[in-house]
């Protein structure tokens, strides 16, 4: 079954507010990837984190990998309507290297 | 976007009928994957291929089979479709497999409805 939990499931924010989604695993992860899926679209790769405690930024998006490599977060500063979509984390377990395990996703709605 | 196409894009079929979905890539990537996406479950791996004629099961492989006779094509077959297989199916490709920290590129998806 699903071994990567993602919260929250839904988030509605006013444009300009911040947004954070969290990804948690009970087992140590080799690395973690983040994808964005626009409504009606397909998942698109955003970023990959590999090192313990790693932090990466893409404009208003900040991605973090936990020190124990069991959790990750995506934070969006000052959301815009173009941020609407579902954000998925996808992890590779340390002992299973050919399969990505996707989180259940967080659907973000931004109201103007 | 990577050169990935899926056919058909939409299909409605009846319970008990066989269905084959096709994924075609022009990137010459070694790895190909089939996922299904359902509300509340995210993306779940059905089967994947790590080379021509080399395939392996994912977490939800029951009721599905796959074949890869050419690098560019990966077929997903539902031998006898059931209503529980109503879903959106995504194909994905990667150059070197997730073990090498490679990323996956997704096709546009196929919406399958089994009545």
Interface residues (C-beta under 8 A of the other chain):
Chain A: X1 X2 X6 X9 X30 X31 X33 X41 X42 X43 X44 X45 X48 X50 X88 X90 X92 X97 X98 X99 X100 X101 X102 X103 X104 X105
Chain B: X31 X35 X40 X41 X42 X43 X44 X45 X48 X50 X56 X58 X59 X90 X97 X98 X99 X101 X103 X104 X105 X106 X107 X108 X109
